């Protein structure tokens, strides 16, 4: 069975710490999930 696909969104300006913790947890070999890091590397102006 294929792994389920889930979209998780973080607010770049307010959740960078949580995003980093989530990505770090996925690197642990005992974690039962994997992620693809498509996170923006910079914040966008509010109008975009």
LOMI-21698 format. One record per atom (N, C-alpha, C): residue number from 1; x, y, z; atom name. Coordinates in steps of 0.1 Angstrom, whole numbers, plus 5000, padded with zeros to 4 digits. Layout:
seq  east  north  up  atom
NUM  X  Y  Z  CA .
...
//
This chain:
seq  east  north  up  atom
1  5008  4988  5000  N .
1  5000  5000  5000  CA .
1  5009  5012  5000  C .
2  5005  5022  4992  N .
2  5013  5034  4991  CA .
2  5011  5043  5003  C .
3  5021  5051  5007  N .
3  5020  5060  5018  CA .
3  5010  5071  5014  C .
4  5001  5075  5024  N .
4  4992  5086  5021  CA .
4  4999  5099  5019  C .
5  4993  5107  5011  N .
5  4999  5120  5008  CA .
5  4991  5131  5015  C .
6  4998  5139  5023  N .
6  4991  5150  5031  CA .
6  4998  5163  5028  C .
7  4990  5173  5027  N .
7  4995  5187  5025  CA .
7  4995  5194  5039  C .
8  5006  5199  5043  N .
8  5007  5206  5056  CA .
8  5012  5220  5053  C .
9  5005  5230  5058  N .
9  5009  5244  5055  CA .
9  5014  5251  5068  C .
10  5025  5258  5067  N .
10  5030  5266  5078  CA .
10  5030  5281  5074  C .
11  5027  5290  5083  N .
11  5028  5304  5081  CA .
11  5043  5308  5083  C .
12  5049  5312  5072  N .
12  5063  5314  5072  CA .
12  5067  5324  5083  C .
13  5060  5335  5085  N .
13  5064  5345  5094  CA .
13  5061  5341  5109  C .
14  5053  5331  5112  N .
14  5049  5328  5125  CA .
14  5052  5314  5129  C .
15  5055  5305  5120  N .
15  5057  5290  5123  CA .
15  5070  5284  5119  C .
16  5080  5292  5117  N .
16  5093  5287  5112  CA .
16  5098  5277  5121  C .
17  5097  5279  5134  N .
17  5102  5270  5144  CA .
17  5095  5256  5143  C .
18  5082  5257  5143  N .
18  5074  5244  5141  CA .
18  5078  5237  5129  C .
19  5079  5244  5118  N .
19  5083  5238  5105  CA .
19  5096  5231  5106  C .
20  5106  5237  5112  N .
20  5119  5231  5114  CA .
20  5119  5219  5122  C .
21  5111  5219  5133  N .
21  5109  5207  5142  CA .
21  5103  5196  5134  C .
22  5093  5199  5126  N .
22  5086  5188  5118  CA .
22  5095  5182  5108  C .
23  5103  5190  5101  N .
23  5113  5185  5091  CA .
23  5123  5177  5098  C .
24  5128  5182  5110  N .
24  5138  5174  5117  CA .
24  5133  5161  5122  C .
25  5121  5160  5127  N .
25  5115  5148  5131  CA .
25  5114  5138  5120  C .
26  5111  5142  5108  N .
26  5110  5133  5096  CA .
26  5123  5127  5093  C .
27  5134  5133  5097  N .
27  5148  5127  5094  CA .
27  5151  5116  5104  C .
28  5144  5115  5115  N .
28  5146  5104  5124  CA .
28  5142  5090  5118  C .
29  5151  5081  5118  N .
29  5148  5068  5111  CA .
29  5136  5060  5117  C .
30  5132  5063  5130  N .
30  5121  5056  5136  CA .
30  5108  5063  5133  C .
31  5108  5074  5126  N .
31  5096  5082  5123  CA .
31  5088  5074  5112  C .
32  5075  5072  5114  N .
32  5068  5064  5104  CA .
32  5062  5072  5092  C .
33  5069  5083  5089  N .
33  5065  5090  5077  CA .
33  5077  5097  5071  C .
34  5075  5101  5059  N .
34  5086  5109  5052  CA .
34  5079  5121  5046  C .
35  5088  5131  5044  N .
35  5082  5143  5038  CA .
35  5090  5147  5026  C .
36  5084  5156  5018  N .
36  5091  5162  5007  CA .
36  5090  5177  5010  C .
37  5102  5183  5011  N .
37  5103  5197  5016  CA .
37  5100  5206  5004  C .
38  5088  5212  5003  N .
38  5085  5221  4993  CA .
38  5082  5235  4999  C .
39  5088  5237  5011  N .
39  5085  5249  5018  CA .
39  5093  5260  5011  C .
40  5086  5272  5012  N .
40  5092  5284  5006  CA .
40  5105  5288  5014  C .
41  5115  5292  5007  N .
41  5127  5295  5014  CA .
41  5128  5310  5018  C .
42  5118  5318  5014  N .
42  5116  5332  5018  CA .
42  5102  5335  5019  C .
43  5099  5346  5027  N .
43  5085  5350  5028  CA .
43  5081  5358  5016  C .
44  5068  5358  5013  N .
44  5062  5365  5002  CA .
44  5055  5378  5008  C .
45  5055  5389  5000  N .
45  5047  5400  5005  CA .
45  5032  5396  5006  C .
46  5026  5403  5015  N .
46  5012  5399  5018  CA .
46  5003  5400  5006  C .
47  5006  5408  4996  N .
47  4998  5410  4984  CA .
47  4999  5398  4975  C .
48  5009  5389  4976  N .
48  5010  5378  4967  CA .
48  5004  5365  4972  C .
//
